[in-house]
Amino acid sequence: MTAYLVGHITVKDDELWQQYVSGVQESISPFNAKVIFRGQLVEVLAGQHEHDLVVVIEFPDQSALDHWFNSEKYQSLIPLRDKAAKVVITTYKV
């Protein structure tokens, strides 16, 4: 069953964020994952939402997503991520 990672993002440091994004792009490749889209919030139509960017990454299944998230490569990017942005990461299965 396909799994999706959805990241809601507010960037604090653009330069660090670009370094993180590059690292993530490299890190997902061995897991047959692909970025479906990255986008900027236009409008909140209902409720409250504090972040202005979103990314959706597709993985073959939840196991692949979990293995990527816990991989040494991705784990090494987390300190950079935390300096670069405020992020909420969620996963969904379809």
N, C-alpha and C positions, 0 to 999 in steps of 0.2 A: 504494500500500500504506500503510495507516494506520500512523502512528508515535506512540509514547508516550514522554513524558519522565517519569521517576520521580525524585523528589527525596527523599532521606533527610536528616532535619534534626534538629539539636539547637540550640534557641534559646538565645542568650546574653543578648539584650536584647529583651524583649517589645515595647516601643514601636517600636524600630527595625524589628523583624520585621514588625509590622503595616504600617509604611510601605512596606517592601519588597513585601509581599504585594499591597498596593493597586497599586503600580507594575507588578507582574507582570500583574495582572488587566487593567490598561489596555493593557499591551504586547502581549498575546496576541490581542486582538480583531482587528486587521487580518490575522491569519494564519489565520482560521477555526479557531482552537483553543479548546478548552473544558476546564475543570477537571472531571475525572471524579470525583475525591474527594480530600479532605484527611482524614487520620486520625491518631489517636494510638495508638502501640504498646500492645498489651495484654499480649502474652506472646511470648517467643522459644521456639519449640517444638524447634528444632534449630539447632546452630551458635551463632555469636556475632553480635550486631548491636548497635552502639553508639548508634544514633539512636532518638529516641522519637516523631518525627513523620514522616509521609510525605505526598507529594502526587503525583497522577498527572494529567498533562495530555495530552489527545489532540490530535494534529495530523493534517491530511489526508494528509501524507506526510513522509518524512524531509527532503526539500528545504525544505518550509515550516518544519519545526522548526529546521533549520540556519539559514535566513534569519532567523527570529525570534531565535535565540540570538545571532547576529552583528549583529543590528540595533542601531542607535545607541541606541534607547530602552532595550533590555535591557542592553546593555553599560554604560550610564550607571548602572544599578542595582547592578552588581556590587560596588562599594565598600561600598554600604549593606548588601548581602547579607552580605559578609564580616565587617562589624562586628556584624551582628545575630545571626548563627548560624554554626554549623559545618554544612556542606552537602556531600553527595555527590550528583551529578546523573548519571543514566545514561539512555540511550535504547534503545528496543526497537521492532522493526517486527513487524506482525502480518499 
